[in-house]
Amino acid sequence: MNRYLVLLIRRPQLDPAVVPLHLAFLQGLRKEGRVELSGGFSDKSGGAYLLRATDLTEAMALVHRDPAHLSGGWDITVHEWQVV
């Protein structure tokens, strides 16, 4: 499996009620062995998680299920991470 860095930057219209849903989503992926690392930025501007997926298509499908994406409260980018 490949690794993908998922970056989330908060938008002004972020609904704080979505944060627990997003964290629960990440916990579910962690239990499946899909998330290696995750956490928020110390300045509270957003966060990131390291996602394992077969390819970019699968990674994007997983990210599109994230309540953070579904709510529209974050700008989300996904980058394939080539570990050396």
Buried (B, 14 or more C-beta within 10 A) or exposed (E): EBBBBBBBBBEEEBEEEBBEBBBEBBEEBBEEEBBEEBEBEEEEEBBBBBBBBEEEEBBBEBBEEBBBBEBEBBEBEBEEEEEE
